[in-house]
Amino acid sequence: MRRPTMTKTAWIPRIGVLAIQGDYEAHAQALREAGAEAVLVRKAEQLAAIDGLVLPGGESTTFLKFLERDGFLGALREFVAGKPTFGTCAGCILLAEEVLHPAQESLGVLHASVERNAYGRQIDSSIQVADTALAGGPLEMVYIRAPRILKVSEDVRVLAERDGFPVLVEQGHLLAATFHPELSLDRRVHRYFVEQVLARRGDGTQKS
């Protein structure tokens, strides 16, 4: 009698979305469509059970107040120092090494200087289309009270620009965007992050 063939099941990464404020549900949906399991993260202990994390848009100072109040900030610092993390808009500000206009505390892992609200107020929100280093042609980018990345270190790879300033950057296990890819139907940026998580597991630097 022939034994049944055992098929190897593809590993699906569990990627968290910091669910404090911002459109975290849209990020979760984008991650699912990009091939990941999405987890809404509201407690520090949840970080131990995920393979990557998205820091969504919102208000960066509000993020910090919540994280400090609940004792979440230390655990988050440890996570972003070594595991795949993707920050969008306010999430990009939180990751940056230097925050300006005004200066504020951050996680300080992305070697970049970021200026808050540099592209204007809510009324100045816009949708741009630009080329990127990602395959597939020009990418739609939704800007809402967006920050500006003023400068980056040599170890930061610029994947897209607006008016000569980086808007999508990569540094090792970190990815950051000043726009909102979750508000577009184009899932290439989220797929790129999911691929980062998969690649780190594959080379032994990331395990569940």
QUIZIGI-V5718 format. One record per run of one state. SS is the DSSP state (@ for helix, = for strand, . for the rest). FROM is the first residue (numbers start at 1). LEN is the number of residues. If there is no record, write none. Layout:
BEGIN
ss:from:len
SS:FROM:LEN
SS:FROM:LEN
END
This chain:
BEGIN
ss:from:len
.:1:13
=:14:5
.:19:5
@:24:10
.:34:3
=:37:5
.:42:2
@:44:6
.:50:2
=:52:4
.:56:4
@:60:10
.:70:3
@:73:10
.:83:1
=:84:5
.:89:1
@:90:6
=:96:5
.:101:9
=:110:6
.:116:6
@:122:3
.:125:1
=:126:5
.:131:1
=:132:1
.:133:6
=:139:5
.:144:4
=:148:5
.:153:4
=:157:6
.:163:2
=:165:7
.:172:2
=:174:4
.:178:3
@:181:3
.:184:4
@:188:15
.:203:6
END
